[in-house]
Amino acid sequence: MADLGKGDVVRAAGGVLWRREGNARPGHDGPGNHGVEVALVHRPRYDDWSLPKGKLGPGENDLSGAIREVLEETGHRVRLGRPLGAITYLHGPKDSKRPKVVRYWAMQAAGGAFVPSKEVDEIAWTSIGDALSSLTHDRDREVLERFALRPVQTGTLLLVRHASAGSRSKWKADDRLRPLDDLGLKQAAGLCRLLAPLGIQELISADYVRCVQTLEPLARLVGLPIEPEPLFSETGWPGREREAIALLRALGKSRAVTAVCSQGNVIPDVLTALVGKAGERHAETKTKKGSVWVLSFDDGAASAEYIPPPA
């Protein structure tokens, strides 16, 4: 096959949507997964049963696209779980196939109802074992097997760097009081759109005005208070790093989705502490203002993925 540039790759994303039901039959279930049902979708165009997924829109990041596609195909809002990796295969007409990369996440159903459409005319909730038998494509079975290996309920920590807040050197008052600038307010609104669909259950912020303001649009939309926490500020962090990391680990183990807004001088140390050797590499990534690190916790270990600031 000829060498294909990045522009030739079709990018898509989706999820393993799950719920816990008492009548789900056991089989192929990993630890803690008894009674779990997963959603399969039937696509009349292909007459197949698959996991919900779809192509990304222009400029859309993988995670946002995955959640949008699961909502569109199943009608269900979600609570974000751990990443399940990617599947790559050739896609398209026989004489012009292109590589397609589909990234997946585990997603707990958090409300909604299925409505048939031209793309998906039926949804089936089934045990993991039955789903493995029912899926049409081996590549979907591979994703589901990854899902089944670990407990389905994991913790997610959304580590947000505060949005743009002007120049530190030009601000003459107490730096803790420096507010977001016009760009920062736009970024905060964009973060609200990005993070609201993730099923957030708790909001925590460093006790700096610009950090709190970064989460305010999200707090209003999801109806949650913002809990101030000095440990996550650049003045509260030094000397209390162990205490702060212990709190973050506890949040990760809580099996909830929590957003924490912190500062640029703190976040690299958090990544190194929580994600180990990979975290050291992540810490070298410039964490831009208004960006997010998605930390997924599984049995105490964390993985991290960077999402740049909203445009």
C-alpha positions in Angstrom: 0.0 0.0 0.0 1.3 3.5 -0.8 2.5 5.7 2.0 -0.5 7.7 3.2 -0.1 11.1 4.8 -1.9 12.2 8.0 -4.5 14.0 5.9 -5.6 10.7 4.4 -6.4 9.1 7.8 -10.1 9.1 8.7 -10.5 9.9 12.4 -13.4 8.6 14.4 -14.4 8.0 18.0 -16.9 6.1 20.1 -17.6 4.3 23.4 -18.6 1.2 25.2 -21.8 2.5 26.8 -22.7 0.5 29.9 -25.2 0.3 32.7 -25.6 -2.1 35.7 -28.8 -4.2 35.7 -29.7 -7.0 38.0 -31.0 -9.2 35.2 -27.8 -9.1 33.1 -26.4 -12.6 32.8 -22.7 -13.1 33.9 -20.1 -14.3 31.4 -16.8 -12.8 30.2 -17.2 -10.2 32.9 -14.0 -8.9 34.6 -13.7 -8.2 38.3 -16.5 -6.0 39.5 -18.4 -6.3 36.3 -21.2 -8.7 37.2 -24.6 -7.4 36.2 -23.2 -5.0 33.6 -25.0 -4.5 30.3 -23.5 -2.8 27.3 -25.2 -1.1 24.4 -24.9 -2.4 20.8 -26.4 -0.4 17.9 -27.8 -1.8 14.7 -26.9 0.2 11.5 -29.4 -0.6 8.7 -27.0 0.7 6.0 -24.6 -2.1 6.8 -27.0 -4.5 8.6 -24.5 -5.0 11.4 -24.3 -4.8 15.2 -21.5 -2.5 16.4 -20.4 -0.3 19.2 -21.6 3.3 18.9 -19.0 5.5 17.0 -18.7 8.0 14.2 -16.4 10.4 12.3 -15.1 13.5 14.0 -16.3 16.9 12.9 -13.8 19.6 11.6 -11.6 20.7 14.5 -13.3 18.3 16.9 -11.1 16.5 19.5 -11.4 12.7 19.9 -13.1 12.8 23.3 -15.8 15.3 22.4 -16.5 13.4 19.2 -16.8 10.2 21.1 -19.4 11.6 23.5 -21.3 13.3 20.8 -21.5 10.2 18.7 -22.6 8.0 21.6 -25.4 10.5 22.4 -26.5 10.8 18.8 -26.6 7.0 18.2 -28.0 5.9 21.6 -29.8 8.9 23.0 -27.9 8.6 26.2 -25.9 11.1 28.2 -22.8 9.7 29.7 -20.4 9.7 32.7 -16.9 9.5 31.3 -14.8 6.4 32.2 -11.3 5.1 31.2 -9.8 5.2 27.7 -10.0 1.9 25.8 -7.4 2.7 23.2 -7.7 2.8 19.4 -8.5 0.5 16.6 -7.0 1.0 13.1 -8.3 -0.6 9.9 -8.8 0.2 6.2 -12.1 1.7 5.3 -13.9 2.7 2.1 -14.4 1.4 -1.4 -12.2 -1.5 -2.5 -10.1 0.5 -4.9 -9.6 3.5 -2.6 -9.4 2.3 1.0 -8.0 4.7 3.6 -6.8 4.0 7.1 -9.4 4.7 9.8 -8.5 5.3 13.4 -11.3 5.0 16.0 -10.6 5.8 19.7 -12.9 4.5 22.4 -13.8 5.3 26.0 -15.8 3.5 28.6 -19.0 5.5 29.3 -21.6 4.9 32.0 -25.1 5.7 30.8 -26.4 8.7 32.8 -29.9 9.2 31.4 -31.7 9.6 28.1 -33.7 7.4 25.8 -33.1 5.9 22.4 -34.8 7.3 19.3 -34.5 5.4 16.0 -32.9 7.2 13.1 -31.7 6.4 9.6 -28.2 5.7 10.9 -29.3 3.5 13.8 -32.7 1.8 13.9 -32.2 -0.4 17.0 -30.3 -0.6 20.2 -29.7 -3.7 22.3 -28.7 -3.8 25.9 -26.9 -7.1 26.6 -24.4 -8.8 28.9 -20.7 -8.6 28.0 -20.7 -12.3 27.0 -23.7 -12.0 24.8 -22.4 -8.8 23.2 -19.1 -10.5 22.3 -21.2 -13.1 20.4 -23.5 -10.6 18.8 -21.0 -8.0 17.5 -20.4 -8.3 13.8 -16.8 -7.1 13.6 -13.8 -8.6 15.4 -12.4 -5.1 15.9 -15.4 -4.2 18.1 -14.9 -7.4 20.0 -11.3 -6.4 20.7 -12.5 -3.1 22.2 -15.1 -4.8 24.3 -12.6 -7.4 25.6 -10.4 -4.5 26.7 -13.4 -3.1 28.5 -14.2 -6.4 30.2 -10.7 -6.9 31.6 -11.0 -4.2 34.3 -13.7 -3.0 36.6 -16.1 -0.8 34.7 -16.4 1.9 37.3 -13.3 4.1 37.5 -12.5 7.6 38.5 -11.8 10.5 36.2 -10.0 13.7 37.2 -10.2 16.7 34.8 -7.2 18.9 35.6 -7.8 22.3 34.2 -5.4 25.2 33.9 -7.1 28.5 34.5 -8.0 30.5 31.4 -6.2 33.6 30.2 -5.9 36.3 32.8 -3.8 39.1 31.4 -0.2 39.9 32.5 1.1 39.1 36.0 3.7 41.9 35.7 1.1 44.5 34.8 -1.3 43.6 37.6 -0.4 45.8 40.6 -2.9 44.4 43.2 -2.9 41.1 45.0 -2.2 38.5 42.3 -4.8 36.1 43.9 -7.5 38.7 42.8 -6.4 38.9 39.1 -9.4 38.1 36.9 -9.9 36.6 33.5 -9.4 38.8 30.5 -11.7 38.8 27.5 -9.9 35.9 25.9 -10.1 34.0 29.3 -13.9 34.6 29.5 -14.2 33.1 26.0 -12.1 30.2 27.0 -14.1 29.6 30.1 -17.3 29.4 28.0 -15.6 27.0 25.6 -14.5 24.8 28.5 -18.1 24.8 29.7 -19.2 23.3 26.3 -16.3 20.9 26.3 -16.6 19.5 29.9 -20.4 19.7 30.5 -21.1 16.4 28.6 -18.6 14.4 30.7 -21.0 13.8 33.6 -19.1 15.9 36.1 -20.1 15.4 39.8 -17.7 17.7 41.7 -16.0 21.0 41.0 -12.9 22.1 42.9 -10.7 25.2 42.3 -7.6 26.8 43.6 -8.6 29.8 45.7 -7.5 32.4 43.0 -10.2 34.5 41.3 -9.0 33.5 37.8 -9.2 29.8 38.7 -12.7 30.1 40.2 -13.9 32.2 37.2 -12.7 29.5 34.8 -15.2 27.0 36.2 -18.1 29.4 36.8 -19.9 28.9 33.5 -19.6 25.2 33.9 -20.9 25.4 37.5 -23.9 27.4 36.4 -24.7 24.9 33.6 -24.4 21.7 35.6 -25.8 23.1 38.8 -22.8 22.4 41.1 -21.0 24.6 43.6 -17.3 25.3 43.3 -15.3 24.2 46.3 -12.2 26.4 46.9 -9.0 24.5 47.8 -5.8 26.4 48.6 -3.7 23.3 48.1 -4.1 23.5 44.4 -2.8 27.1 44.1 0.9 28.1 43.5 1.1 29.5 47.0 -0.7 26.7 48.8 1.1 23.9 47.0 4.7 24.3 48.1 5.4 22.4 51.3 2.1 20.6 51.2 2.6 18.6 48.0 2.0 15.2 49.7 -1.2 16.4 51.2 -2.4 17.8 47.8 -1.5 14.6 45.9 -3.2 12.4 48.5 -6.4 14.4 48.0 -6.1 14.1 44.2 -5.6 10.3 44.6 -8.6 10.1 46.8 -10.7 12.0 44.2 -9.4 9.6 41.5 -10.4 6.5 43.6 -13.9 7.9 44.3 -15.1 6.6 41.0 -16.6 10.0 40.2 -15.8 12.6 37.6 -14.2 15.6 39.2 -12.9 18.9 37.6 -10.1 20.6 39.4 -8.8 24.0 38.3 -5.2 24.8 39.1 -2.2 26.8 37.9 0.7 26.4 35.5 3.3 26.0 38.2 1.4 23.2 39.9 0.1 21.0 37.1 3.5 19.6 35.9 4.3 18.3 39.4 0.8 16.8 39.7 1.3 14.9 36.4 4.7 13.6 37.5 3.3 12.4 40.9 0.1 10.8 39.6 1.2 9.3 36.2 4.7 8.2 37.0 7.3 8.0 34.2 4.6 8.9 31.6 3.7 11.8 33.8 7.3 13.1 33.6 7.0 13.1 29.8 3.6 14.8 30.1 5.0 17.4 32.4 7.3 18.6 29.6 4.2 19.3 27.5 3.3 23.0 27.7 0.0 23.1 29.5 -1.6 26.1 27.9 -4.1 28.4 29.7 -7.6 27.0 29.3 -6.4 23.5 28.6 -7.3 20.2 30.3 -5.5 17.0 31.3 -8.0 14.1 31.5 -6.6 11.7 34.2 -8.3 8.2 34.3 -7.7 6.2 37.4 -7.8 2.4 37.4 -6.8 0.6 40.7 -4.8 3.6 41.8 -2.8 4.0 38.6 -3.6 7.0 36.3 -3.2 7.7 32.6 -3.4 11.2 31.2 -4.5 12.8 28.0 -4.0 16.4 27.0 -6.8 18.5 25.5 -5.7 21.9 24.2 -7.7 25.1 25.0 -11.0 25.5 23.2 -10.8 27.7 20.1 
